[in-house]
Amino acid sequence: MLYQPFCSILLKKPGSIYPSSDFVRLSDTVYIAGSCIDNDLVGNIHPFLPKFKNWDAKAIAVFQKNLETNPASFLKDFVADFSFVKIISKNRLMAARDHFGVFPLYYYDDANCLIIANNQQLITRIPDLDLASDILWMGDFVTHSDENPNLTFYKYIKKLPPAHLLEYENGQLKISRYWELYIHHPLPAKTDEEYIAEFKFLMQQAVECRIPDGLNIGSEVSGGIDCTSVAAMAKYYLDKQNRHLFTYAHASVDNEKYPCEKEAIKNFIEFLQPFKHTFTPEKITGMRGIMEHAFQLGNGIAHCHYAAFSKAIYEKAGCDKVNIIFSGNGGDHGVSYKGAGTVIQSHLALGVYKTAYHELRIIHGSLLKTCLAFGYSWLKVNVNWGSERPVNAKIGKNSLKTLEALKRLYPELKGYSYKERTHSSHFKNVHEHILEKLMKAELSNRCEATTLAASYYGVLYRYPLLDIRLLQYMVSLPPQMLYQKGINRYIFRKTIEQWVPKTLAYQPKPPGNMYGWILEAYKYDYDHQIEYSLIPENEEMRFCLDFWKYRDENTRNGDLFKSLL
């Protein structure tokens, strides 16, 4: 297995709980179960730095020494996917999670014990714990709120946030951030060619360092440029080693309103020539089977649509004996950021008026429209006026109906107060906007849910476009490298010219999406009246099932479902 479950228990009162025989006793207060790396180091650590590429006893010893010396400083620059627990003594431990939360980490803390695991279900199996449900999480789940990203269904089980370090010593629990992107350290002035060359080197490194020896490699592809570019760069590297690349895509069927990307992907596959390509799913059989699998996996995976919808990819990759799948997830949050308006406003904020005017003229053409757009952008930056506006009012209305229905089944939910999600239109410069997008809980939720869902099939996802070195370079670039001469994603497009056809590198937008087959799958369930059946008997799954039941009913009977279909 590439990714293994683990759990560590530190008893604050010896004998307060009795772990099962799955646990190894390290002392009268410390127990561990699962993937032990080295005696008192438990968890999953997949390094990408050359010094740690061979994750052997020597590298592990260096890693442990750095942790004991200065964990926060060391982890800040440690390029890896990881979640682990380090047992230092019977009354002291530390735990940490990677920079973007690719690997999950949960903890339970009460007067008797501190439990840390990478899977909620490992915690819930331990006897004598308080597994009361968290009303705040339940309400947030229904209303799609991300105001409290570290909650879980269980009131006393929390997520350790990405890029955070947990330290426990003599009864004191401390959680601190060890890393963040610095957006106020601009790079020295250079030519465009120099910036592109440096960006290209970092991007190659981000892909190549994540390709281990001796394992089959796959990649998602799409009609866009994020996944596709990563796949092309991985193929270039694997070809030099006489190794194969498998590719997978969501594009099985069109919907009248949402055409799929199948033709665009076929054109790219013809260019790429992978060892094997698979479109999934091969036929529409509804969403119930997919969601039932997500319910059985637990850990909130049913809340992450992408992780659930990719079940067919995990299955196919498992059959192909593919262990690693690359994804461009997070690309449009950062390194392939698209935001022409924000870049132009950033020029104005820096006083680079000529460049801002030139870019607006390319967009609008006429002198009048250009002058009006220039004036609007100038006001947005200098007056900083703006307002809060609702985020997708239709979905919010449907969520409220579902919440009201669930309150009748779960009276404790009546104490939950719905907070309407809003979006601020106040000016943020381009680097502030990138940072905001990258730090949203949605990104880490998708990563962690995919890790758990895919690991069921022995598959592990890797995200080169979330490499911290590449992202730090990105947020240090001058704005003109992100949008220039009417070309959005400027430096990203210039960089990938070597690996993908120019028609793909410079296409204005993807020629479709994956929503068509998803909507057709829901329609299949609706038309055939397929019901859920394989649901584990516990409170969390019962709540999820009730949520989906009422959500489906409210969606089908409302304007939203009719407009989608």
N, C-alpha and C positions, 0 to 999 in steps of 0.2 A: 504494500500500500504506500502511496506517495503522501497521503495525508491521513493521520491517525488520531483517534480520539484520546484525550487524556483528562485526568482529574486529580487534583491535589487537595488534601484536607489538612488543615492545621487546627487542632483542638485547643481552644482557650481554657477549657476545663477538661482534663484527662478523663476519658470514660463517658463523656457527655453524649456521644453518639457511637454507634457500632458499625463501621464500614463492613461491606460484604467481603467475601474471600477474594474478590477481584483486586483488592488493594494490598499493596506491600507496605509493611510497617517499617518506617525509618527510625522512629523513636517513639517514646510514650505519647507524643503529641502530633506527630507528622505521619500521614499516610499518602501514598500515591498510587495511581492506576493509569495504565495506558502507555503511550510512547515515551519511554525513558531514553533520553539522549546520552546521559552520562551520570549515573548515580543520583545526584541531587538536582539535575537539570531535566525538566519534563516538558514536553510539548512538540511543536513543529517549527523548525527553523530552516528555511531554504535560502541560503545566501547567494548573491549574484556578484559580489566583489571578487576579484581574482584571488586575493589572499585567502578567501574562505571557500573558493569554488570546490576544492576537494574537502568535503565536510568530514574530515577524519579526526582521529583522537587529538592530533596536534592542533588543528584548527579549533576544535572544541575547547581545548585547554586555553588557547589565546582568547577565545570568546569569553570564557568564564572569568579569566583574569581581568579583562577589560570591564566586565560587569561589576566585579567587586571593587575596582578602583574608582570608576566614575561612570555609572550606568547611563545617565541622561546624556552626557557628552558623547559617549561611545555610540549609543543607539541613534543619535541624531544623524550620523553619517553612515550608518550601517545599512547598505542597500540590500534588502531582502524582504521576503514575505515571512512573517513569523507571528506566533503567539506562544508564550511559554511561561513557566514558573521556575524560578531559581530558589531552591531551599538553601538558606545560608546557615541557619541553626534551628533549634527546636522552637524558638520564639521569634524567628525572623525569616522573612522571605520577600522576594520581589517578583513581579510579573509584568509583562509588557506585550504590546500589540503593535503591528507594523504601521507605517506612516499613513496608509489609506484604508486600513481595516480590511485587507484582503482575507486574512485569517481571523475568525471570530474569537472573542474571549469574554467569558461571563464570570461573575463572582457572586457569592452568597455570603453575607456577613451578619451574624447575630451575636448574642452574648456567649454562646457556646463554641462557635467555630467560624472559621473562614474557609470557604470552599472556592476553588478556582478551576474552571474547566473550559474546553472549547466547544462544548455541546450542552445545551440546557438539560437534555434528557438524562445525562449522566448525573447531574445534580438532583433532579427530581426523584431519582431512584433511591437516593440515600434516605433511610428512615428518620423519623422524628424531626423533620424540618417543617417550617411554617411555609406552606405553599399557597397562601392566600392569593387571590387574583388582584391585579392592580387596576382599579377603576380608571385611572388616568390613562394607562396604556390602552385599555379597551376602547375608551372614547376616542383616543387619538387614532387607533387602528381604523375605526369606522369612518372617521372624518378625514383620513389621509393627512393628518397633521404631523409635522416633523418638529414641533416645538420641544419635545422631550425625547431626543433620539436614543438616550441610554437606558430607557425603560424596556421591560419585557412583560409578558403576560403575568408573570409572577412578581408580586410586590417586592420581595426581598432578593430577587435575582436581577442583577444589573449587568449591562454591557460595559466593559472597559472601553472608553472612546479610542478611536484610532490615534496613533502618535502619543499615547499616554503610558506612563509608568506607574504601577501600583507598588507601594512599599509598605510592609507591615513589620513593626518591631515593638515588642513589649506592650502589646495591646493597642497600639496606635496605628491607624490606617491612613495612609497619605496617597493621594492620586495627583499627579502633576503631568503637564505637557512637556515632552522632551524635544519636539520639533515643530517648526512651522515654516512656511514659505516667507521669505523676506522680499517685500515688493518695493522697498525704498533704497535698493542698492543697484543703481543702473550700471550697465556695462560701459567701459570706455568707448569713445567714438571710434567706429571702424567703417570700412566700406561694406556695402551690402554683400559682396562676394565673401568677405571674411566672416561675417555673421552666419551666412548660409553654410559655409564650410565647417564652422564649429558646431552648428546645430546638426548638420548631417552626421558628423562624427559621433556626437552624443546619442543621436537616434539609432545609429547602427549599433553602438555599444548597448543601448537599452534592449534591443532585440537579441543580439548575439549572446549576451551574458546570461540570458534566460533560457538558452537551449542547452540542456545537459547532455552529456555523452550517454550513448547506449539506450536511449528511450525513443519511442515513436512520437513524432511531433505532428500536431494538427493545428489548423487555424480556422476561425470563422472568417467568412467573406461576405460582402454585401455589395449593394450598388453604389455605396459611398466610398470615401477615401480613407477612413480610419482603419477599419479591420483589413481592408484590401491592401493598403500600403504595408501594414505589419506582415501580412501573409507573403507579399512579394519580397520583402527584405529577409524573412525567414527562409524562403525558398532559395534565394541567392546564396545564403550562407550554407544551407544544407546541401546544395548542389556541389559545392566545393569539397564536401566530405562524402560525396556519393551516398547521401541519405535521402529518404523520401519525405514529402510533405503531403498530408491528407487535408482536405478542405471540406467545410460544412457550411450550409446556408439555410436560413429561414426564407423559403420562397416557393411554397408548393402550389399555391392557388391564388388567383386574382379575386378581388371583390370589386363590384361595379364602381364603388366610390373610392376604394383604396387599391390601386393596381400594385402588384408585387414587383420585385426587382429581378425577376428570373432572367429576362433577356439580357439585362445589363451584366448580371453575374455570369451568364453563359459566355458572353463576349470576353469578360476578364479571364475566365477559366481557360478559354481557348488560347489566350496569351500566356497565362501562367504555366499551364501544363503540369498540374500537381499529379502525384502518383494515383490519387483517387479523389473524386469529388462526390458529395452526397447532398441532395436537397432534402429537407425535412419539413414537416412530416410527409410521407409518401402519399397519404390520403387523409381526408378529413374524417375523424372518428369522434369528434367532440372534445370538450375540455374536462369532462368529469374525471376520466381516468388520470389525467395529468394532475388535477387538483387533489384528487384522493392521495396520490403519491406524495404531494407536498404536505398534506395533512399528516401522513404517517411519519415523515421526516421531522416534523415539528420545527422548533427554533424560529417560528415566524416566517418560514419560507413561503407559506401560502400568501403572505402579504407582498412578496416580491414577484411581480408578474413575469419579469424576464427569466428569473431562475426557474420558475415553474414551466414556462413556455419552452425552455430549452431542453426539456427532458428527452426529446427524440434525438437531439445532438449527443447527449451523454450516452444514450443507449448505443447509437451507431459507433461512436468513438470507442466505447468498451468492446464492441464486436470487432473493431479494426485493431484492437490492442494498442490504441493511441493513449498515451499517458498524459501528455501535455497539450493543452489547446490554447492558442494565442487569441487574444481579443483586442479590439481597438477601444474597448470601454473606457470612458473618461477622456477620449481624444478631444471631443468638442467642448469639454469643460476647460481644457487647457491648451495643449500644444497645437491643436487644429482649431483653435477658437475662431469663431466667426462673429464679428460685431463691427461692421463698417461704421455705423453711427457713433459707437462709443469711441472708436479709434479717432475719428474726425473731431469729436468733442475733446478728446485728450490732447490733440494738436492745439486746439483753441486754448485749453487750460495752460499749456506750456508757452503760449504766445506765438506759435508757429502758424500764423494766419494765412500765409501764402500757400503752404502745403494743404491746409484745410480747404481753402477756396478751390484749389486745383482739383482735389478729389471730389468735391461736391459738383464741380462743373462736369466731370466725367460721368457722374451718376445722373444728373438732371438734364444736362444738355443746354437748355435755354438759359439765358442770362437772368431772366426774371425768377424762374424757379430756383436757380442757384443762389441768388441774393436772398430770397425768402428763407431757404434752408439754412444759409449761413447765419442769418439773423436769429432764427429759431434756436440753432445750436449754440450761438453765442449767449443768448438769454439763459438757456438751460444750464450752461457752465457758470456764468458770472452772477446771475440772479439766484441760481440754485433753487428755482421754484419747482414744485412737483406735488404729488398727492399720493395717497395710498388707494389702490384700487383692488377689487376682489380678483382672486385667481380662479378662473374657470367657474363662473357662477352656476352653470348647468350641473356640473359634477357636485358642487357644494350643495345644491338643492336636493339632489338625489341622496347624498350622504346623510343629510338631515332627516329625510324620510326613513332611511334605514336605521338611524340612531333612535328615532322615536319608536319604531317597531321593536327594537331590541330592548328598550327601556321597559316594555311591558313584560318581557321574559326575564330580565335581570334588573330588579328594582333598585339595586345598589347603583346602577348607572344613572339614576335620576339626579344624583349629585354631580354628574359631569356637566360642565359648562362649555358649550361649543364656542370656539373662537374662530371667526371667519378669517380665512387665509387671505392676506393682502400682499400686494407687490408695490414697492416704493418706486416712484418715477424720479426721485431725486438723483442728481448727477453723481456717478461714480466713474473714475478714470478706468482705463482698460485693465490695468493690473489689479485694481481693487475688484473689478467685476470678475476677472478670472479667479481670484482668490475666493470670492463669495461662491462661485459655482463649484469649485473644487471641494470646499469645506461643507457643502450640503450633505445631510445625512443620507440622502437618496443614493449617493455614489457608494459609500461604504456598505449600506444595506444591500445593494445589488451585488457587490463583491462577495460579502460574507455569505449571503444566501446561495450564490452560485458555487462557492467553495464547498459548502455543506451538501448541496444537491448533487453536484458532479462527483464528489468523493464516494458516493454510494456506488458508482460505477468504476471506481479506480481512476478517475480523471481529475486533473488539476488544471485550473485556469491560470494564465499569466497575462499581465497587463503592461506591456512595454511603455505605453504612452503615459503611464503613471510613475515612471522612473523619476525619483526625486531630483536627480542631477539634471535631467532634461527639463523638468518643470521649473527648477530654479533659474536655469538659463532663460527659459521662455519669459518669465515674469521680470527679467532684468533687461530685456530687449527694449529699444526705443519703439514707440508706437508704429512708426512707418514700416517696420518689418512684419507687422501683423496684417496690415491692409495698405496696398500701394498700387497706384496706376489702375484703379478699379478692380484689383484682384484681391478678394477676400482670402484669408488663410495664406497670406503671401509666402512667408518663409517655409511653411509646411509644404505648399505646392511646389515651390522651387526645389525643395530638398528631395521630394519623391520622384522627380522627373527621371532619375536614373533607373527606377524600379518598375514604374507603371506607365502605360501608354499616356501620351499627353492628353488625349481625349478624356481620360479618366481624371488625370491630375488637375485639369482645369474645367471640369464640368461644373456648371453653376450650382446644381443641387442634385441629390440622388433621384433617379427616375422611378421612385416607388418606395414602399415600405413593407413591414411585416404585419401591419394591422389587418390586412384583408383576410388572411387565413385564420387569424385569431377570432375575428368577428364571425367568419363562416363556421368556425368550430363551436362558438356559443350558439349560433343559429341552429346547428345540427342538434345540439342537446335540447334546445327549445322545441324544435319541430318533432323530435323523436321522444320527447318527454323522458329523457334519461335522468335518473335520480342518483344521488350519492349512495354508496353502500359500504365501502371499505374504510370506515372511519374509526380510529382508535378510541376507546372509551376513556376519555379523561376530560377534565373541565375545559382545558385550552382548545382541544379539537372540537368539542361540542359548541363552544362559542364561535370558532371559525366557521363551522358548518352553518350555524344560525345566521351569521353575518352574510355568507354567500347566498343563502336561501333568500333572505329579505332583500339583499342587494340586487339579485337577479330579478326578483319580482318587481321591485321598484323601477329597475332599469327597463325591463320589458314593457311595463305599463306606462312608462313616461315618454316624454318627447325625445330624450337622449337616445334611447335604443332605436326608436323609429328613424331618427335622423342618421344614425350610424349605418343602419341596414338599408 
